[in-house]
Amino acid sequence: MQPAAVIRILKPNVTSLGYALFLAINAAGVWGGVFPFLPLEFQTPEIVFWFFLAQSLVFSASYFASAFGVYFLPGPTRRFMVMLAAAPYFLG
């Protein structure tokens, strides 16, 4: 294999960046979100409550919007779900 081919394979692209961000965001969610990385003074019960309330509402909205898209828009379902699922990640 030529060195140029190896470099081309290892070169970052949008697909690998998207997958890496997906893994990083989900790993942070498994570990308790962003709160373990913030100062303890910021981790008040009120802030934690509002953060997880907003997170659960966005998840629910994404779920129902996806269900709506699958049922009423069967043609562009894949595009609809990808764009909808990407929006909270970009907003986050």
PDB file with one MODEL, atoms N, CA, C and O in Angstrom:
MODEL        1
ATOM      1  N   MET A   1       0.846  -1.177   0.000  1.00  0.00           N
ATOM      2  CA  MET A   1       0.000   0.000   0.000  1.00  0.00           C
ATOM      3  C   MET A   1       0.891   1.239   0.000  1.00  0.00           C
ATOM      4  O   MET A   1       1.892   1.298   0.714  1.00  0.00           O
ATOM      5  N   GLN A   2       0.524   2.202  -0.789  1.00  0.00           N
ATOM      6  CA  GLN A   2       1.320   3.412  -0.917  1.00  0.00           C
ATOM      7  C   GLN A   2       1.051   4.354   0.260  1.00  0.00           C
ATOM      8  O   GLN A   2      -0.049   4.350   0.812  1.00  0.00           O
ATOM      9  N   PRO A   3       2.051   5.165   0.651  1.00  0.00           N
ATOM     10  CA  PRO A   3       1.859   6.100   1.763  1.00  0.00           C
ATOM     11  C   PRO A   3       0.714   7.096   1.514  1.00  0.00           C
ATOM     12  O   PRO A   3       0.013   7.481   2.450  1.00  0.00           O
ATOM     13  N   ALA A   4       0.530   7.501   0.278  1.00  0.00           N
ATOM     14  CA  ALA A   4      -0.553   8.444  -0.021  1.00  0.00           C
ATOM     15  C   ALA A   4      -1.920   7.821   0.246  1.00  0.00           C
ATOM     16  O   ALA A   4      -2.837   8.507   0.696  1.00  0.00           O
ATOM     17  N   ALA A   5      -2.059   6.532  -0.029  1.00  0.00           N
ATOM     18  CA  ALA A   5      -3.323   5.847   0.225  1.00  0.00           C
ATOM     19  C   ALA A   5      -3.598   5.748   1.717  1.00  0.00           C
ATOM     20  O   ALA A   5      -4.737   5.900   2.158  1.00  0.00           O
ATOM     21  N   VAL A   6      -2.546   5.490   2.495  1.00  0.00           N
ATOM     22  CA  VAL A   6      -2.711   5.406   3.947  1.00  0.00           C
ATOM     23  C   VAL A   6      -3.115   6.768   4.509  1.00  0.00           C
ATOM     24  O   VAL A   6      -4.008   6.854   5.352  1.00  0.00           O
ATOM     25  N   ILE A   7      -2.463   7.818   4.048  1.00  0.00           N
ATOM     26  CA  ILE A   7      -2.785   9.171   4.509  1.00  0.00           C
ATOM     27  C   ILE A   7      -4.225   9.524   4.140  1.00  0.00           C
ATOM     28  O   ILE A   7      -4.941  10.132   4.935  1.00  0.00           O
ATOM     29  N   ARG A   8      -4.643   9.144   2.939  1.00  0.00           N
ATOM     30  CA  ARG A   8      -6.013   9.440   2.508  1.00  0.00           C
ATOM     31  C   ARG A   8      -7.034   8.701   3.370  1.00  0.00           C
ATOM     32  O   ARG A   8      -8.097   9.245   3.671  1.00  0.00           O
ATOM     33  N   ILE A   9      -6.724   7.473   3.766  1.00  0.00           N
ATOM     34  CA  ILE A   9      -7.635   6.694   4.616  1.00  0.00           C
ATOM     35  C   ILE A   9      -7.737   7.314   6.006  1.00  0.00           C
ATOM     36  O   ILE A   9      -8.823   7.352   6.585  1.00  0.00           O
ATOM     37  N   LEU A  10      -6.626   7.798   6.546  1.00  0.00           N
ATOM     38  CA  LEU A  10      -6.604   8.346   7.899  1.00  0.00           C
ATOM     39  C   LEU A  10      -7.018   9.811   7.974  1.00  0.00           C
ATOM     40  O   LEU A  10      -7.179  10.353   9.068  1.00  0.00           O
ATOM     41  N   LYS A  11      -7.190  10.449   6.838  1.00  0.00           N
ATOM     42  CA  LYS A  11      -7.555  11.867   6.819  1.00  0.00           C
ATOM     43  C   LYS A  11      -8.968  12.052   7.388  1.00  0.00           C
ATOM     44  O   LYS A  11      -9.894  11.363   6.960  1.00  0.00           O
ATOM     45  N   PRO A  12      -9.147  12.973   8.348  1.00  0.00           N
ATOM     46  CA  PRO A  12     -10.484  13.194   8.914  1.00  0.00           C
ATOM     47  C   PRO A  12     -11.450  13.721   7.856  1.00  0.00           C
ATOM     48  O   PRO A  12     -11.064  14.459   6.949  1.00  0.00           O
ATOM     49  N   ASN A  13     -12.706  13.327   7.994  1.00  0.00           N
ATOM     50  CA  ASN A  13     -13.744  13.850   7.116  1.00  0.00           C
ATOM     51  C   ASN A  13     -15.002  14.083   7.942  1.00  0.00           C
ATOM     52  O   ASN A  13     -15.009  13.837   9.149  1.00  0.00           O
ATOM     53  N   VAL A  14     -16.050  14.550   7.307  1.00  0.00           N
ATOM     54  CA  VAL A  14     -17.282  14.891   8.017  1.00  0.00           C
ATOM     55  C   VAL A  14     -17.895  13.647   8.656  1.00  0.00           C
ATOM     56  O   VAL A  14     -18.428  13.722   9.763  1.00  0.00           O
ATOM     57  N   THR A  15     -17.828  12.526   7.983  1.00  0.00           N
ATOM     58  CA  THR A  15     -18.412  11.301   8.523  1.00  0.00           C
ATOM     59  C   THR A  15     -17.713  10.866   9.802  1.00  0.00           C
ATOM     60  O   THR A  15     -18.374  10.552  10.793  1.00  0.00           O
ATOM     61  N   SER A  16     -16.390  10.845   9.792  1.00  0.00           N
ATOM     62  CA  SER A  16     -15.668  10.433  10.996  1.00  0.00           C
ATOM     63  C   SER A  16     -15.835  11.455  12.116  1.00  0.00           C
ATOM     64  O   SER A  16     -15.904  11.072  13.284  1.00  0.00           O
ATOM     65  N   LEU A  17     -15.903  12.743  11.789  1.00  0.00           N
ATOM     66  CA  LEU A  17     -16.138  13.770  12.804  1.00  0.00           C
ATOM     67  C   LEU A  17     -17.526  13.595  13.424  1.00  0.00           C
ATOM     68  O   LEU A  17     -17.672  13.675  14.644  1.00  0.00           O
ATOM     69  N   GLY A  18     -18.537  13.359  12.601  1.00  0.00           N
ATOM     70  CA  GLY A  18     -19.891  13.154  13.114  1.00  0.00           C
ATOM     71  C   GLY A  18     -19.972  11.948  14.025  1.00  0.00           C
ATOM     72  O   GLY A  18     -20.614  12.004  15.074  1.00  0.00           O
ATOM     73  N   TYR A  19     -19.331  10.859  13.639  1.00  0.00           N
ATOM     74  CA  TYR A  19     -19.354   9.658  14.468  1.00  0.00           C
ATOM     75  C   TYR A  19     -18.613   9.894  15.782  1.00  0.00           C
ATOM     76  O   TYR A  19     -19.064   9.444  16.835  1.00  0.00           O
ATOM     77  N   ALA A  20     -17.493  10.587  15.730  1.00  0.00           N
ATOM     78  CA  ALA A  20     -16.737  10.879  16.950  1.00  0.00           C
ATOM     79  C   ALA A  20     -17.555  11.760  17.895  1.00  0.00           C
ATOM     80  O   ALA A  20     -17.560  11.529  19.104  1.00  0.00           O
ATOM     81  N   LEU A  21     -18.247  12.768  17.356  1.00  0.00           N
ATOM     82  CA  LEU A  21     -19.084  13.617  18.196  1.00  0.00           C
ATOM     83  C   LEU A  21     -20.252  12.834  18.780  1.00  0.00           C
ATOM     84  O   LEU A  21     -20.614  13.035  19.939  1.00  0.00           O
ATOM     85  N   PHE A  22     -20.832  11.960  18.005  1.00  0.00           N
ATOM     86  CA  PHE A  22     -21.914  11.108  18.491  1.00  0.00           C
ATOM     87  C   PHE A  22     -21.434  10.264  19.675  1.00  0.00           C
ATOM     88  O   PHE A  22     -22.111  10.196  20.700  1.00  0.00           O
ATOM     89  N   LEU A  23     -20.276   9.626  19.538  1.00  0.00           N
ATOM     90  CA  LEU A  23     -19.739   8.816  20.630  1.00  0.00           C
ATOM     91  C   LEU A  23     -19.420   9.657  21.857  1.00  0.00           C
ATOM     92  O   LEU A  23     -19.701   9.244  22.982  1.00  0.00           O
ATOM     93  N   ALA A  24     -18.834  10.839  21.648  1.00  0.00           N
ATOM     94  CA  ALA A  24     -18.466  11.690  22.778  1.00  0.00           C
ATOM     95  C   ALA A  24     -19.702  12.189  23.523  1.00  0.00           C
ATOM     96  O   ALA A  24     -19.716  12.211  24.754  1.00  0.00           O
ATOM     97  N   ILE A  25     -20.728  12.584  22.793  1.00  0.00           N
ATOM     98  CA  ILE A  25     -21.941  13.095  23.438  1.00  0.00           C
ATOM     99  C   ILE A  25     -22.649  11.986  24.196  1.00  0.00           C
ATOM    100  O   ILE A  25     -23.106  12.202  25.319  1.00  0.00           O
ATOM    101  N   ASN A  26     -22.746  10.811  23.609  1.00  0.00           N
ATOM    102  CA  ASN A  26     -23.394   9.696  24.303  1.00  0.00           C
ATOM    103  C   ASN A  26     -22.580   9.231  25.505  1.00  0.00           C
ATOM    104  O   ASN A  26     -23.159   8.865  26.528  1.00  0.00           O
ATOM    105  N   ALA A  27     -21.268   9.235  25.408  1.00  0.00           N
ATOM    106  CA  ALA A  27     -20.437   8.848  26.547  1.00  0.00           C
ATOM    107  C   ALA A  27     -20.614   9.844  27.685  1.00  0.00           C
ATOM    108  O   ALA A  27     -20.694   9.445  28.847  1.00  0.00           O
ATOM    109  N   ALA A  28     -20.676  11.125  27.370  1.00  0.00           N
ATOM    110  CA  ALA A  28     -20.898  12.126  28.414  1.00  0.00           C
ATOM    111  C   ALA A  28     -22.265  11.937  29.054  1.00  0.00           C
ATOM    112  O   ALA A  28     -22.416  12.136  30.260  1.00  0.00           O
ATOM    113  N   GLY A  29     -23.264  11.554  28.260  1.00  0.00           N
ATOM    114  CA  GLY A  29     -24.591  11.297  28.811  1.00  0.00           C
ATOM    115  C   GLY A  29     -24.595  10.105  29.747  1.00  0.00           C
ATOM    116  O   GLY A  29     -25.275  10.126  30.773  1.00  0.00           O
ATOM    117  N   VAL A  30     -23.846   9.064  29.410  1.00  0.00           N
ATOM    118  CA  VAL A  30     -23.770   7.874  30.258  1.00  0.00           C
ATOM    119  C   VAL A  30     -23.091   8.208  31.578  1.00  0.00           C
ATOM    120  O   VAL A  30     -23.462   7.670  32.621  1.00  0.00           O
ATOM    121  N   TRP A  31     -22.102   9.089  31.539  1.00  0.00           N
ATOM    122  CA  TRP A  31     -21.368   9.457  32.750  1.00  0.00           C
ATOM    123  C   TRP A  31     -22.081  10.517  33.584  1.00  0.00           C
ATOM    124  O   TRP A  31     -21.525  10.990  34.575  1.00  0.00           O
ATOM    125  N   GLY A  32     -23.280  10.893  33.211  1.00  0.00           N
ATOM    126  CA  GLY A  32     -24.010  11.881  33.996  1.00  0.00           C
ATOM    127  C   GLY A  32     -24.055  13.241  33.338  1.00  0.00           C
ATOM    128  O   GLY A  32     -24.286  14.244  34.014  1.00  0.00           O
ATOM    129  N   GLY A  33     -23.846  13.300  32.070  1.00  0.00           N
ATOM    130  CA  GLY A  33     -23.902  14.579  31.369  1.00  0.00           C
ATOM    131  C   GLY A  33     -22.651  15.402  31.592  1.00  0.00           C
ATOM    132  O   GLY A  33     -21.579  14.871  31.881  1.00  0.00           O
ATOM    133  N   VAL A  34     -22.806  16.697  31.453  1.00  0.00           N
ATOM    134  CA  VAL A  34     -21.670  17.599  31.587  1.00  0.00           C
ATOM    135  C   VAL A  34     -21.395  17.970  33.039  1.00  0.00           C
ATOM    136  O   VAL A  34     -20.347  18.542  33.337  1.00  0.00           O
ATOM    137  N   PHE A  35     -22.300  17.660  33.933  1.00  0.00           N
ATOM    138  CA  PHE A  35     -22.166  18.126  35.310  1.00  0.00           C
ATOM    139  C   PHE A  35     -20.940  17.613  36.046  1.00  0.00           C
ATOM    140  O   PHE A  35     -20.377  18.370  36.837  1.00  0.00           O
ATOM    141  N   PRO A  36     -20.489  16.389  35.845  1.00  0.00           N
ATOM    142  CA  PRO A  36     -19.263  15.985  36.552  1.00  0.00           C
ATOM    143  C   PRO A  36     -18.047  16.823  36.183  1.00  0.00           C
ATOM    144  O   PRO A  36     -17.068  16.840  36.929  1.00  0.00           O
ATOM    145  N   PHE A  37     -18.086  17.516  35.053  1.00  0.00           N
ATOM    146  CA  PHE A  37     -16.934  18.296  34.604  1.00  0.00           C
ATOM    147  C   PHE A  37     -17.026  19.761  35.013  1.00  0.00           C
ATOM    148  O   PHE A  37     -16.083  20.520  34.786  1.00  0.00           O
ATOM    149  N   LEU A  38     -18.141  20.174  35.611  1.00  0.00           N
ATOM    150  CA  LEU A  38     -18.335  21.562  36.025  1.00  0.00           C
ATOM    151  C   LEU A  38     -17.967  21.724  37.498  1.00  0.00           C
ATOM    152  O   LEU A  38     -17.947  20.746  38.245  1.00  0.00           O
ATOM    153  N   PRO A  39     -17.672  22.969  37.922  1.00  0.00           N
ATOM    154  CA  PRO A  39     -17.351  23.189  39.349  1.00  0.00           C
ATOM    155  C   PRO A  39     -18.525  22.809  40.253  1.00  0.00           C
ATOM    156  O   PRO A  39     -19.683  22.904  39.848  1.00  0.00           O
ATOM    157  N   LEU A  40     -18.224  22.389  41.451  1.00  0.00           N
ATOM    158  CA  LEU A  40     -19.272  21.967  42.383  1.00  0.00           C
ATOM    159  C   LEU A  40     -20.215  23.103  42.747  1.00  0.00           C
ATOM    160  O   LEU A  40     -21.387  22.858  43.035  1.00  0.00           O
ATOM    161  N   GLU A  41     -19.727  24.350  42.742  1.00  0.00           N
ATOM    162  CA  GLU A  41     -20.583  25.493  43.065  1.00  0.00           C
ATOM    163  C   GLU A  41     -21.700  25.655  42.040  1.00  0.00           C
ATOM    164  O   GLU A  41     -22.765  26.181  42.362  1.00  0.00           O
ATOM    165  N   PHE A  42     -21.466  25.211  40.817  1.00  0.00           N
ATOM    166  CA  PHE A  42     -22.459  25.340  39.745  1.00  0.00           C
ATOM    167  C   PHE A  42     -23.493  24.223  39.794  1.00  0.00           C
ATOM    168  O   PHE A  42     -24.578  24.367  39.232  1.00  0.00           O
ATOM    169  N   GLN A  43     -23.183  23.133  40.441  1.00  0.00           N
ATOM    170  CA  GLN A  43     -24.048  21.958  40.441  1.00  0.00           C
ATOM    171  C   GLN A  43     -25.104  22.031  41.548  1.00  0.00           C
ATOM    172  O   GLN A  43     -25.191  21.142  42.394  1.00  0.00           O
ATOM    173  N   THR A  44     -25.883  23.075  41.530  1.00  0.00           N
ATOM    174  CA  THR A  44     -26.945  23.220  42.528  1.00  0.00           C
ATOM    175  C   THR A  44     -28.126  22.336  42.140  1.00  0.00           C
ATOM    176  O   THR A  44     -28.281  22.010  40.963  1.00  0.00           O
ATOM    177  N   PRO A  45     -28.953  21.943  43.090  1.00  0.00           N
ATOM    178  CA  PRO A  45     -30.121  21.123  42.758  1.00  0.00           C
ATOM    179  C   PRO A  45     -31.056  21.784  41.748  1.00  0.00           C
ATOM    180  O   PRO A  45     -31.647  21.104  40.909  1.00  0.00           O
ATOM    181  N   GLU A  46     -31.190  23.102  41.827  1.00  0.00           N
ATOM    182  CA  GLU A  46     -32.082  23.799  40.891  1.00  0.00           C
ATOM    183  C   GLU A  46     -31.563  23.723  39.455  1.00  0.00           C
ATOM    184  O   GLU A  46     -32.335  23.470  38.530  1.00  0.00           O
ATOM    185  N   ILE A  47     -30.288  23.937  39.267  1.00  0.00           N
ATOM    186  CA  ILE A  47     -29.708  23.877  37.919  1.00  0.00           C
ATOM    187  C   ILE A  47     -29.767  22.454  37.377  1.00  0.00           C
ATOM    188  O   ILE A  47     -30.079  22.249  36.204  1.00  0.00           O
ATOM    189  N   VAL A  48     -29.471  21.482  38.215  1.00  0.00           N
ATOM    190  CA  VAL A  48     -29.537  20.083  37.781  1.00  0.00           C
ATOM    191  C   VAL A  48     -30.970  19.721  37.384  1.00  0.00           C
ATOM    192  O   VAL A  48     -31.183  19.049  36.375  1.00  0.00           O
ATOM    193  N   PHE A  49     -31.950  20.163  38.175  1.00  0.00           N
ATOM    194  CA  PHE A  49     -33.352  19.897  37.851  1.00  0.00           C
ATOM    195  C   PHE A  49     -33.725  20.470  36.494  1.00  0.00           C
ATOM    196  O   PHE A  49     -34.291  19.765  35.659  1.00  0.00           O
ATOM    197  N   TRP A  50     -33.414  21.745  36.264  1.00  0.00           N
ATOM    198  CA  TRP A  50     -33.806  22.375  35.006  1.00  0.00           C
ATOM    199  C   TRP A  50     -33.073  21.772  33.820  1.00  0.00           C
ATOM    200  O   TRP A  50     -33.640  21.665  32.733  1.00  0.00           O
ATOM    201  N   PHE A  51     -31.817  21.376  34.014  1.00  0.00           N
ATOM    202  CA  PHE A  51     -31.065  20.754  32.928  1.00  0.00           C
ATOM    203  C   PHE A  51     -31.702  19.429  32.525  1.00  0.00           C
ATOM    204  O   PHE A  51     -31.935  19.185  31.341  1.00  0.00           O
ATOM    205  N   PHE A  52     -31.984  18.577  33.499  1.00  0.00           N
ATOM    206  CA  PHE A  52     -32.544  17.275  33.161  1.00  0.00           C
ATOM    207  C   PHE A  52     -33.989  17.375  32.702  1.00  0.00           C
ATOM    208  O   PHE A  52     -34.436  16.538  31.918  1.00  0.00           O
ATOM    209  N   LEU A  53     -34.735  18.378  33.168  1.00  0.00           N
ATOM    210  CA  LEU A  53     -36.076  18.596  32.647  1.00  0.00           C
ATOM    211  C   LEU A  53     -36.008  18.990  31.173  1.00  0.00           C
ATOM    212  O   LEU A  53     -36.745  18.447  30.349  1.00  0.00           O
ATOM    213  N   ALA A  54     -35.127  19.931  30.839  1.00  0.00           N
ATOM    214  CA  ALA A  54     -34.971  20.327  29.437  1.00  0.00           C
ATOM    215  C   ALA A  54     -34.498  19.154  28.589  1.00  0.00           C
ATOM    216  O   ALA A  54     -34.969  18.977  27.466  1.00  0.00           O
ATOM    217  N   GLN A  55     -33.582  18.359  29.105  1.00  0.00           N
ATOM    218  CA  GLN A  55     -33.080  17.210  28.363  1.00  0.00           C
ATOM    219  C   GLN A  55     -34.204  16.212  28.095  1.00  0.00           C
ATOM    220  O   GLN A  55     -34.315  15.700  26.980  1.00  0.00           O
ATOM    221  N   SER A  56     -35.027  15.929  29.081  1.00  0.00           N
ATOM    222  CA  SER A  56     -36.107  14.966  28.874  1.00  0.00           C
ATOM    223  C   SER A  56     -37.175  15.512  27.935  1.00  0.00           C
ATOM    224  O   SER A  56     -37.756  14.747  27.165  1.00  0.00           O
ATOM    225  N   LEU A  57     -37.448  16.810  27.978  1.00  0.00           N
ATOM    226  CA  LEU A  57     -38.430  17.393  27.066  1.00  0.00           C
ATOM    227  C   LEU A  57     -37.937  17.366  25.622  1.00  0.00           C
ATOM    228  O   LEU A  57     -38.710  17.078  24.708  1.00  0.00           O
ATOM    229  N   VAL A  58     -36.670  17.662  25.415  1.00  0.00           N
ATOM    230  CA  VAL A  58     -36.116  17.608  24.056  1.00  0.00           C
ATOM    231  C   VAL A  58     -36.109  16.175  23.539  1.00  0.00           C
ATOM    232  O   VAL A  58     -36.402  15.940  22.367  1.00  0.00           O
ATOM    233  N   PHE A  59     -35.777  15.214  24.400  1.00  0.00           N
ATOM    234  CA  PHE A  59     -35.815  13.822  23.984  1.00  0.00           C
ATOM    235  C   PHE A  59     -37.235  13.415  23.595  1.00  0.00           C
ATOM    236  O   PHE A  59     -37.440  12.777  22.563  1.00  0.00           O
ATOM    237  N   SER A  60     -38.210  13.784  24.421  1.00  0.00           N
ATOM    238  CA  SER A  60     -39.603  13.433  24.122  1.00  0.00           C
ATOM    239  C   SER A  60     -40.073  14.086  22.828  1.00  0.00           C
ATOM    240  O   SER A  60     -40.734  13.443  22.013  1.00  0.00           O
ATOM    241  N   ALA A  61     -39.738  15.353  22.636  1.00  0.00           N
ATOM    242  CA  ALA A  61     -40.130  16.048  21.413  1.00  0.00           C
ATOM    243  C   ALA A  61     -39.495  15.389  20.191  1.00  0.00           C
ATOM    244  O   ALA A  61     -40.143  15.245  19.155  1.00  0.00           O
ATOM    245  N   SER A  62     -38.235  14.990  20.309  1.00  0.00           N
ATOM    246  CA  SER A  62     -37.566  14.316  19.197  1.00  0.00           C
ATOM    247  C   SER A  62     -38.217  12.974  18.899  1.00  0.00           C
ATOM    248  O   SER A  62     -38.381  12.599  17.738  1.00  0.00           O
ATOM    249  N   TYR A  63     -38.585  12.258  19.944  1.00  0.00           N
ATOM    250  CA  TYR A  63     -39.216  10.961  19.758  1.00  0.00           C
ATOM    251  C   TYR A  63     -40.563  11.110  19.046  1.00  0.00           C
ATOM    252  O   TYR A  63     -40.826  10.413  18.066  1.00  0.00           O
ATOM    253  N   PHE A  64     -41.406  12.003  19.528  1.00  0.00           N
ATOM    254  CA  PHE A  64     -42.724  12.168  18.916  1.00  0.00           C
ATOM    255  C   PHE A  64     -42.636  12.757  17.513  1.00  0.00           C
ATOM    256  O   PHE A  64     -43.430  12.401  16.642  1.00  0.00           O
ATOM    257  N   ALA A  65     -41.680  13.654  17.284  1.00  0.00           N
ATOM    258  CA  ALA A  65     -41.503  14.185  15.938  1.00  0.00           C
ATOM    259  C   ALA A  65     -41.046  13.079  14.979  1.00  0.00           C
ATOM    260  O   ALA A  65     -41.469  13.038  13.824  1.00  0.00           O
ATOM    261  N   SER A  66     -40.186  12.191  15.465  1.00  0.00           N
ATOM    262  CA  SER A  66     -39.754  11.069  14.630  1.00  0.00           C
ATOM    263  C   SER A  66     -40.919  10.129  14.334  1.00  0.00           C
ATOM    264  O   SER A  66     -41.075   9.664  13.205  1.00  0.00           O
ATOM    265  N   ALA A  67     -41.736   9.850  15.350  1.00  0.00           N
ATOM    266  CA  ALA A  67     -42.903   8.996  15.135  1.00  0.00           C
ATOM    267  C   ALA A  67     -43.868   9.632  14.141  1.00  0.00           C
ATOM    268  O   ALA A  67     -44.419   8.945  13.281  1.00  0.00           O
ATOM    269  N   PHE A  68     -44.072  10.930  14.255  1.00  0.00           N
ATOM    270  CA  PHE A  68     -44.926  11.654  13.316  1.00  0.00           C
ATOM    271  C   PHE A  68     -44.378  11.547  11.900  1.00  0.00           C
ATOM    272  O   PHE A  68     -45.119  11.290  10.951  1.00  0.00           O
ATOM    273  N   GLY A  69     -43.063  11.749  11.772  1.00  0.00           N
ATOM    274  CA  GLY A  69     -42.443  11.679  10.452  1.00  0.00           C
ATOM    275  C   GLY A  69     -42.524  10.307   9.827  1.00  0.00           C
ATOM    276  O   GLY A  69     -42.757  10.176   8.626  1.00  0.00           O
ATOM    277  N   VAL A  70     -42.332   9.278  10.642  1.00  0.00           N
ATOM    278  CA  VAL A  70     -42.391   7.913  10.122  1.00  0.00           C
ATOM    279  C   VAL A  70     -43.806   7.577   9.651  1.00  0.00           C
ATOM    280  O   VAL A  70     -43.981   6.924   8.623  1.00  0.00           O
ATOM    281  N   TYR A  71     -44.791   8.015  10.389  1.00  0.00           N
ATOM    282  CA  TYR A  71     -46.166   7.647  10.065  1.00  0.00           C
ATOM    283  C   TYR A  71     -46.735   8.482   8.909  1.00  0.00           C
ATOM    284  O   TYR A  71     -47.350   7.936   7.993  1.00  0.00           O
ATOM    285  N   PHE A  72     -46.530   9.787   8.952  1.00  0.00           N
ATOM    286  CA  PHE A  72     -47.169  10.663   7.976  1.00  0.00           C
ATOM    287  C   PHE A  72     -46.283  11.008   6.779  1.00  0.00           C
ATOM    288  O   PHE A  72     -46.797  11.443   5.749  1.00  0.00           O
ATOM    289  N   LEU A  73     -45.001  10.830   6.886  1.00  0.00           N
ATOM    290  CA  LEU A  73     -44.080  11.157   5.792  1.00  0.00           C
ATOM    291  C   LEU A  73     -43.189   9.957   5.493  1.00  0.00           C
ATOM    292  O   LEU A  73     -41.982  10.025   5.724  1.00  0.00           O
ATOM    293  N   PRO A  74     -43.744   8.875   4.993  1.00  0.00           N
ATOM    294  CA  PRO A  74     -42.926   7.665   4.809  1.00  0.00           C
ATOM    295  C   PRO A  74     -41.838   7.821   3.754  1.00  0.00           C
ATOM    296  O   PRO A  74     -40.812   7.146   3.839  1.00  0.00           O
ATOM    297  N   GLY A  75     -42.027   8.684   2.770  1.00  0.00           N
ATOM    298  CA  GLY A  75     -41.012   8.853   1.734  1.00  0.00           C
ATOM    299  C   GLY A  75     -39.712   9.421   2.269  1.00  0.00           C
ATOM    300  O   GLY A  75     -38.664   8.784   2.156  1.00  0.00           O
ATOM    301  N   PRO A  76     -39.764  10.620   2.855  1.00  0.00           N
ATOM    302  CA  PRO A  76     -38.518  11.238   3.343  1.00  0.00           C
ATOM    303  C   PRO A  76     -38.191  10.901   4.797  1.00  0.00           C
ATOM    304  O   PRO A  76     -37.599  11.720   5.499  1.00  0.00           O
ATOM    305  N   THR A  77     -38.564   9.719   5.252  1.00  0.00           N
ATOM    306  CA  THR A  77     -38.366   9.361   6.658  1.00  0.00           C
ATOM    307  C   THR A  77     -36.905   9.418   7.070  1.00  0.00           C
ATOM    308  O   THR A  77     -36.571   9.992   8.106  1.00  0.00           O
ATOM    309  N   ARG A  78     -36.048   8.836   6.277  1.00  0.00           N
ATOM    310  CA  ARG A  78     -34.630   8.792   6.652  1.00  0.00           C
ATOM    311  C   ARG A  78     -34.056  10.197   6.778  1.00  0.00           C
ATOM    312  O   ARG A  78     -33.390  10.512   7.764  1.00  0.00           O
ATOM    313  N   ARG A  79     -34.304  11.020   5.805  1.00  0.00           N
ATOM    314  CA  ARG A  79     -33.781  12.397   5.843  1.00  0.00           C
ATOM    315  C   ARG A  79     -34.377  13.159   7.025  1.00  0.00           C
ATOM    316  O   ARG A  79     -33.669  13.897   7.711  1.00  0.00           O
ATOM    317  N   PHE A  80     -35.659  12.984   7.261  1.00  0.00           N
ATOM    318  CA  PHE A  80     -36.353  13.655   8.359  1.00  0.00           C
ATOM    319  C   PHE A  80     -35.735  13.278   9.706  1.00  0.00           C
ATOM    320  O   PHE A  80     -35.462  14.146  10.536  1.00  0.00           O
ATOM    321  N   MET A  81     -35.516  11.983   9.917  1.00  0.00           N
ATOM    322  CA  MET A  81     -34.991  11.537  11.201  1.00  0.00           C
ATOM    323  C   MET A  81     -33.547  11.974  11.416  1.00  0.00           C
ATOM    324  O   MET A  81     -33.171  12.332  12.532  1.00  0.00           O
ATOM    325  N   VAL A  82     -32.751  11.951  10.387  1.00  0.00           N
ATOM    326  CA  VAL A  82     -31.356  12.357  10.526  1.00  0.00           C
ATOM    327  C   VAL A  82     -31.266  13.834  10.867  1.00  0.00           C
ATOM    328  O   VAL A  82     -30.513  14.223  11.760  1.00  0.00           O
ATOM    329  N   MET A  83     -32.020  14.648  10.168  1.00  0.00           N
ATOM    330  CA  MET A  83     -31.978  16.087  10.447  1.00  0.00           C
ATOM    331  C   MET A  83     -32.542  16.392  11.837  1.00  0.00           C
ATOM    332  O   MET A  83     -32.002  17.234  12.553  1.00  0.00           O
ATOM    333  N   LEU A  84     -33.609  15.719  12.213  1.00  0.00           N
ATOM    334  CA  LEU A  84     -34.219  15.950  13.516  1.00  0.00           C
ATOM    335  C   LEU A  84     -33.311  15.491  14.645  1.00  0.00           C
ATOM    336  O   LEU A  84     -33.200  16.171  15.665  1.00  0.00           O
ATOM    337  N   ALA A  85     -32.675  14.372  14.477  1.00  0.00           N
ATOM    338  CA  ALA A  85     -31.773  13.873  15.515  1.00  0.00           C
ATOM    339  C   ALA A  85     -30.515  14.725  15.618  1.00  0.00           C
ATOM    340  O   ALA A  85     -29.928  14.831  16.695  1.00  0.00           O
ATOM    341  N   ALA A  86     -30.099  15.326  14.523  1.00  0.00           N
ATOM    342  CA  ALA A  86     -28.891  16.148  14.542  1.00  0.00           C
ATOM    343  C   ALA A  86     -29.132  17.496  15.206  1.00  0.00           C
ATOM    344  O   ALA A  86     -28.205  18.075  15.773  1.00  0.00           O
ATOM    345  N   ALA A  87     -30.345  18.002  15.147  1.00  0.00           N
ATOM    346  CA  ALA A  87     -30.623  19.336  15.686  1.00  0.00           C
ATOM    347  C   ALA A  87     -30.294  19.474  17.168  1.00  0.00           C
ATOM    348  O   ALA A  87     -29.617  20.437  17.527  1.00  0.00           O
ATOM    349  N   PRO A  88     -30.728  18.573  18.056  1.00  0.00           N
ATOM    350  CA  PRO A  88     -30.352  18.735  19.466  1.00  0.00           C
ATOM    351  C   PRO A  88     -28.841  18.649  19.707  1.00  0.00           C
ATOM    352  O   PRO A  88     -28.318  19.319  20.597  1.00  0.00           O
ATOM    353  N   TYR A  89     -28.146  17.837  18.927  1.00  0.00           N
ATOM    354  CA  TYR A  89     -26.701  17.755  19.077  1.00  0.00           C
ATOM    355  C   TYR A  89     -26.027  19.078  18.724  1.00  0.00           C
ATOM    356  O   TYR A  89     -25.116  19.525  19.421  1.00  0.00           O
ATOM    357  N   PHE A  90     -26.480  19.699  17.638  1.00  0.00           N
ATOM    358  CA  PHE A  90     -25.909  20.977  17.245  1.00  0.00           C
ATOM    359  C   PHE A  90     -26.292  22.079  18.223  1.00  0.00           C
ATOM    360  O   PHE A  90     -25.491  22.977  18.481  1.00  0.00           O
ATOM    361  N   LEU A  91     -27.491  22.027  18.766  1.00  0.00           N
ATOM    362  CA  LEU A  91     -27.905  23.026  19.755  1.00  0.00           C
ATOM    363  C   LEU A  91     -27.145  22.853  21.065  1.00  0.00           C
ATOM    364  O   LEU A  91     -26.869  23.822  21.773  1.00  0.00           O
ATOM    365  N   GLY A  92     -26.811  21.597  21.376  1.00  0.00           N
ATOM    366  CA  GLY A  92     -26.070  21.334  22.613  1.00  0.00           C
ATOM    367  C   GLY A  92     -24.657  21.809  22.527  1.00  0.00           C
ATOM    368  O   GLY A  92     -23.898  21.663  23.485  1.00  0.00           O
TER     369      GLY A  92
ENDMDL
END
